């Protein structure tokens, strides 16, 4: 989990270190929910359509949205 220090650093920079443990727990809770839902929904869509194309398209769109929201400036 090489992203843990970077994620904790970002949370600390944005919100301070006073509640870092609680905020880190919330961040990683949602990380795990996303990991579960991604795999589960990917399988569900594949079972329904016989293809991963829709999942790839949604993943690309969400990645572009995340990049746009985090773009500096």
N, C-alpha and C positions, 0 to 999 in steps of 0.2 A: 504494500500500500504506500507507494512512493508519493502519492498526492496528499497524504495526511498533513505533513508539515506545511505545505503550501495552502491547503484549505484552512487549517487552523490559523496560519498567518494572516490570511485574508479576512477571516472572521474577527480576529483580534484588531486588525487595522480598521475595519468598518465599525465595530461595536465596542472596542476596548477589551481589556482582559478581565474585568471584574466578574463577568458571567460567562467566561469562555468555556468552561466545562459544560454548562447547560446548553449553550448555543451550539457547541460542537456536537453534543448528543443529538440535538434537533437536526442539524445538518446531515449527520450520518444516518439518522433514522430515515429521512427522506431519500438519501442516497440508496439505501437498501430497499426501500419501497419501489423506487424507480428501477432498480436492478431486477427485482422480482417481476414487476409489471411488464418490463420490456421483454423478458424471456417468455412469460406466460402469454402476453398478447401476440408476440411473434409466432408462437406455436398455434394459437387460436386462429390467427389470420391465415397461416399456412394451411391449416386443416380445412378452412372454409374455401380458400381460393386456389390452393395447390401451388402457390407461388409466394416468395418473399418480397416481390416487387413493391407492394404497398407499404410494407414495413420499412424498406430502404428509403422510399420517398418521404415517408413521415419522419424518419430519423434525420434525413438530410435537411428537411424543412426546420425541424426543431434545433438542429445544430446551427443553422444559419440565423435563426431567431436568437439563440443564446449568444452567438458572436456579435450580433447587432446590439443586443442589450448591454453587452460588456465592452463595447468599443469605446476607447477613451475619447473624450471631447464632447 
